[in-house]
């Protein structure tokens, strides 16, 4: 049974959603000068491999600190959606076809493997595929949380956006309406099996709309 890190390391000037302030992780004290070492960390709550709570986009939506800790240990199935083109929609039919019914029993989460983790640090990372609102409804109907290896489950604005792309974050809202959680910017999916236990614990931030997580996968036998 293997254990796998699925988290991006937090570092200064790492990839962030367009318009988000840059990440700064800098020494605040050093052993040489102060006799101890500390680090000043400045980042958005949706930095790196992170979890979205309904409060991210819903007025008075549920925050991460209201979920019991056991919520953040998920029985997850990896659904391989490859190959996908830039900004290609992931439809309900794709999820229904690729997540076989006999593999969905006892699941808490579906993790979509799009292949987009390969473009981390490249401009193409922002032109990732995205879920349709109907695909999000398919997950919500089955009370499934969602994990993805890309920046966003909805389209991210870039110069390459098409005129017909959805706006107002329908995939987020479809999942949040069902009290579902979303984990974005997962990595390392190539090394895991089709069924895993995913441990993804957020920081203990009061009234958190989101938080970086340390996402660790344990293969199921």
C-alpha positions as CSV (number, residue, x, y, z in Angstrom):
1,X,0.0,0.0,0.0
2,X,1.6,3.2,-1.2
3,X,1.5,6.8,0.3
4,X,1.7,9.7,-2.1
5,X,2.1,13.5,-1.8
6,X,-0.5,15.3,-4.0
7,X,0.3,18.8,-2.8
8,X,2.1,21.7,-4.5
9,X,4.9,23.1,-2.2
10,X,4.1,26.7,-1.0
11,X,6.8,29.1,-2.2
12,X,7.1,32.8,-3.0
13,X,5.8,33.9,-6.4
14,X,4.1,30.5,-7.1
15,X,1.2,30.1,-9.5
16,X,-2.0,31.9,-8.3
17,X,-5.4,32.7,-9.8
18,X,-5.2,35.8,-12.0
19,X,-5.6,38.9,-9.9
20,X,-4.6,37.3,-6.7
21,X,-1.8,38.9,-4.7
22,X,1.5,37.1,-5.1
23,X,2.7,34.6,-2.4
24,X,5.5,35.8,-0.2
25,X,7.3,33.4,2.1
26,X,10.3,35.1,3.6
27,X,12.6,34.9,6.7
28,X,11.3,36.9,9.6
29,X,14.2,35.8,12.0
30,X,17.3,33.8,11.6
31,X,19.4,31.7,13.9
32,X,22.5,33.8,13.0
33,X,21.0,37.1,13.9
34,X,18.2,36.3,16.4
35,X,19.1,32.9,17.8
36,X,16.0,31.3,16.3
37,X,14.4,31.0,12.9
38,X,10.8,32.0,11.9
39,X,9.2,32.7,8.6
40,X,6.7,35.3,7.5
41,X,4.0,33.9,5.2
42,X,1.6,36.0,3.2
43,X,-0.8,34.2,0.9
44,X,-4.4,34.0,-0.2
45,X,-6.7,31.3,1.3
46,X,-7.0,29.7,-2.1
47,X,-3.2,29.2,-2.7
48,X,-1.6,26.1,-4.1
49,X,-3.3,22.8,-3.4
50,X,-6.3,24.1,-1.5
51,X,-9.9,23.4,-0.5
52,X,-12.9,25.5,-1.3
53,X,-15.8,25.7,1.1
54,X,-19.3,26.9,0.1
55,X,-18.5,30.3,1.8
56,X,-16.0,30.9,-1.0
57,X,-18.9,32.0,-3.3
58,X,-22.1,31.8,-1.2
59,X,-23.3,34.5,1.1
60,X,-23.5,32.9,4.6
61,X,-22.2,29.7,3.1
62,X,-20.7,27.0,5.2
63,X,-17.1,27.5,6.3
64,X,-14.4,24.9,6.7
65,X,-14.2,25.1,10.5
66,X,-17.9,23.9,10.7
67,X,-17.0,20.5,9.1
68,X,-15.9,17.7,11.5
69,X,-12.3,16.6,11.0
70,X,-13.3,13.2,9.6
71,X,-14.9,15.0,6.6
72,X,-11.4,15.7,5.3
73,X,-10.6,12.0,4.9
74,X,-12.1,11.0,1.6
75,X,-12.7,7.7,-0.2
76,X,-11.9,8.8,-3.7
77,X,-12.0,7.4,-7.2
78,X,-9.6,8.7,-9.9
79,X,-11.5,9.4,-13.1
80,X,-9.2,9.7,-16.1
81,X,-10.7,12.3,-18.4
82,X,-7.7,12.4,-20.8
83,X,-7.2,13.4,-23.6
84,X,-8.6,16.9,-23.2
85,X,-8.0,20.1,-25.2
86,X,-7.4,23.6,-23.9
87,X,-10.6,25.0,-22.3
88,X,-12.6,21.9,-23.2
89,X,-15.8,21.4,-21.2
90,X,-16.1,18.2,-19.1
91,X,-19.7,17.1,-19.5
92,X,-22.0,15.0,-17.4
93,X,-21.9,12.3,-20.0
94,X,-18.1,12.0,-19.7
95,X,-18.4,11.5,-15.9
96,X,-21.2,9.0,-16.2
97,X,-19.2,7.0,-18.9
98,X,-15.9,7.0,-17.1
99,X,-17.0,6.6,-13.5
100,X,-18.4,3.1,-13.7
101,X,-21.4,2.5,-11.4
102,X,-19.8,-0.5,-9.6
103,X,-16.9,1.7,-8.6
104,X,-19.0,4.4,-7.0
105,X,-20.1,2.5,-3.9
106,X,-18.9,4.1,-0.6
107,X,-17.2,7.0,-2.4
108,X,-17.0,10.4,-0.9
109,X,-15.1,12.1,-3.7
110,X,-14.3,11.9,-7.4
111,X,-10.8,13.2,-8.5
112,X,-10.6,14.2,-12.2
113,X,-7.3,13.5,-13.9
114,X,-7.1,15.9,-16.8
115,X,-3.4,15.9,-17.3
116,X,-3.2,19.7,-16.6
117,X,-0.7,19.4,-13.8
118,X,1.9,19.0,-16.5
119,X,1.5,22.7,-17.4
120,X,2.1,24.1,-13.9
121,X,4.2,27.2,-14.3
122,X,3.3,27.6,-17.9
123,X,0.7,30.0,-19.3
124,X,-1.2,27.1,-20.6
125,X,-2.1,26.1,-17.0
126,X,-4.7,28.9,-17.0
127,X,-6.4,27.5,-20.2
128,X,-7.4,24.3,-18.4
129,X,-10.6,22.3,-19.1
130,X,-13.6,22.9,-16.9
131,X,-16.7,21.2,-15.6
132,X,-20.1,22.1,-17.0
133,X,-22.8,23.0,-14.5
134,X,-24.6,19.8,-15.4
135,X,-21.5,17.7,-14.7
136,X,-21.3,19.4,-11.2
137,X,-25.0,18.5,-10.7
138,X,-24.2,14.9,-11.5
139,X,-21.6,14.9,-8.6
140,X,-23.9,16.8,-6.3
141,X,-26.8,14.3,-6.9
142,X,-24.5,11.5,-5.7
143,X,-23.2,13.6,-2.7
144,X,-19.6,13.5,-4.0
145,X,-16.9,16.0,-3.3
146,X,-14.6,16.9,-6.1
147,X,-10.8,17.1,-6.6
148,X,-9.0,18.3,-9.7
149,X,-5.4,18.6,-11.0
150,X,-6.1,22.1,-12.4
151,X,-6.4,25.6,-11.2
152,X,-10.2,25.9,-11.2
153,X,-13.3,23.7,-11.8
154,X,-14.8,26.6,-13.8
155,X,-13.2,28.5,-16.7
156,X,-10.4,30.8,-15.7
157,X,-10.4,34.2,-17.6
158,X,-7.6,34.5,-20.2
159,X,-7.2,36.0,-23.6
160,X,-8.0,32.6,-25.0
161,X,-11.5,32.4,-23.5
162,X,-14.3,31.7,-25.9
163,X,-17.5,33.8,-26.1
164,X,-19.7,30.8,-25.3
165,X,-17.9,29.8,-22.0
166,X,-20.0,29.9,-18.9
167,X,-19.7,32.7,-16.4
168,X,-20.6,33.1,-12.7
169,X,-18.9,29.8,-11.7
170,X,-21.7,27.3,-12.3
171,X,-19.7,24.3,-11.3
172,X,-18.7,25.8,-8.0
173,X,-22.2,26.9,-7.3
174,X,-23.7,23.5,-8.2
175,X,-21.4,21.7,-5.8
176,X,-21.7,24.3,-3.0
177,X,-25.5,24.2,-3.2
178,X,-25.2,20.5,-2.1
179,X,-22.7,21.4,0.6
180,X,-19.8,19.8,-1.3
181,X,-16.1,20.6,-1.0
182,X,-13.7,21.2,-3.8
183,X,-9.9,20.5,-3.9
184,X,-7.9,22.2,-6.6
185,X,-4.3,22.1,-7.9
186,X,-3.7,18.5,-7.0
187,X,-0.6,17.0,-8.5
188,X,1.2,13.6,-8.6
189,X,-1.9,11.7,-9.8
190,X,0.2,9.6,-12.2
191,X,1.6,7.7,-9.2
192,X,-1.6,6.7,-7.5
193,X,-4.1,3.9,-8.0
194,X,-7.7,4.1,-9.2
195,X,-9.1,4.1,-5.7
196,X,-7.4,6.0,-2.8
197,X,-8.0,7.3,0.6
198,X,-7.3,11.1,0.3
199,X,-6.4,12.9,3.5
200,X,-6.7,16.7,2.8
201,X,-6.8,18.7,6.0
202,X,-7.2,22.4,5.9
203,X,-5.6,24.8,8.3
204,X,-7.6,25.6,11.4
205,X,-8.6,29.1,10.2
206,X,-11.7,30.6,11.9
207,X,-14.6,31.0,9.4
208,X,-12.4,29.9,6.5
209,X,-13.8,30.2,2.9
210,X,-10.8,28.1,1.8
211,X,-7.4,26.9,2.9
212,X,-4.3,25.3,1.6
213,X,-4.2,21.6,2.4
214,X,-1.6,18.9,2.6
215,X,-3.1,16.3,0.3
216,X,-1.8,12.8,0.9
217,X,-3.1,9.7,-1.0
218,X,-3.1,6.2,0.4
219,X,-3.7,3.5,-2.2
220,X,-6.5,1.1,-1.4
221,X,-5.8,-2.6,-1.9
